Amino acid sequence: MKEFDVLFFEYFKRKNDPNIVLTKTEFYNYTVQIATFSDRLAKLYPEQKEVAAKNKEQWLSESYEEYLEFKASQKK
């Protein structure tokens, strides 16, 4: 879990920093790694399997184009 927390907070820190724009590769690297943690959690906590699957789907559906729109709105 510590590894997940570090990754998760690093992603949001960089995502919300108006001076940093992640490359497409960096963006998807974060989202896919976070989605992968959902799979791990489902294996560790089978009773949370549905929640983990939903979280995984949500992270894999993240769009780089929407991220860029968010970054553009930060500059306004």
RADAVEN-V532999 format. One record per residue. PHI is phi in whole degrees, -180 to 180 (NA if undefined). NEAR is the number of other ideal C-beta (glycine too) atoms within 8 Angstrom. D_LAST is the distance of its C-alpha to the last C-alpha in Angstrom with 1 decimal. Layout:
phi=[PHI & PHI]
near=[NEAR & NEAR]
d_last=[D_LAST & D_LAST]
This chain:
phi=[NA & -60 & -61 & -64 & -58 & -61 & -62 & -61 & -70 & -63 & -59 & -68 & -64 & -71 & -63 & -88 & -76 & -65 & -93 & -121 & -120 & -69 & -73 & -59 & -64 & -61 & -58 & -72 & -59 & -64 & -65 & -70 & -64 & -66 & -62 & -63 & -62 & -62 & -62 & -62 & -65 & -62 & -74 & -75 & -128 & -56 & -70 & -102 & -58 & -66 & -63 & -63 & -64 & -65 & -62 & -60 & -60 & -63 & -68 & -73 & -92 & -58 & -113 & -65 & -63 & -66 & -61 & -64 & -64 & -60 & -62 & -63 & -70 & -67 & -84 & -80]
near=[4 & 5 & 7 & 9 & 8 & 8 & 12 & 9 & 8 & 9 & 11 & 8 & 8 & 10 & 9 & 6 & 7 & 7 & 3 & 6 & 5 & 10 & 6 & 7 & 6 & 9 & 12 & 9 & 8 & 12 & 12 & 10 & 9 & 13 & 12 & 9 & 11 & 13 & 10 & 8 & 10 & 12 & 7 & 5 & 9 & 6 & 4 & 9 & 9 & 6 & 7 & 13 & 10 & 8 & 10 & 12 & 8 & 8 & 12 & 9 & 6 & 10 & 6 & 9 & 6 & 8 & 12 & 9 & 8 & 9 & 10 & 8 & 7 & 7 & 6 & 4]
d_last=[36.0 & 35.0 & 34.0 & 31.9 & 30.2 & 29.4 & 28.0 & 26.0 & 24.4 & 23.8 & 21.9 & 19.7 & 19.2 & 18.2 & 16.1 & 14.0 & 13.9 & 10.6 & 13.1 & 15.1 & 15.1 & 18.4 & 20.6 & 21.9 & 25.2 & 23.8 & 21.8 & 25.0 & 27.1 & 25.5 & 25.6 & 29.2 & 30.4 & 29.1 & 30.7 & 33.9 & 34.1 & 34.3 & 37.5 & 38.9 & 38.3 & 40.1 & 43.0 & 43.2 & 42.8 & 44.3 & 43.8 & 40.0 & 40.3 & 38.6 & 35.6 & 35.4 & 35.6 & 32.8 & 30.6 & 31.5 & 30.8 & 27.3 & 26.5 & 28.0 & 26.0 & 22.6 & 20.8 & 19.2 & 17.4 & 15.9 & 15.0 & 13.2 & 11.2 & 10.4 & 9.4 & 7.1 & 5.4 & 5.6 & 3.8 & 0.0]
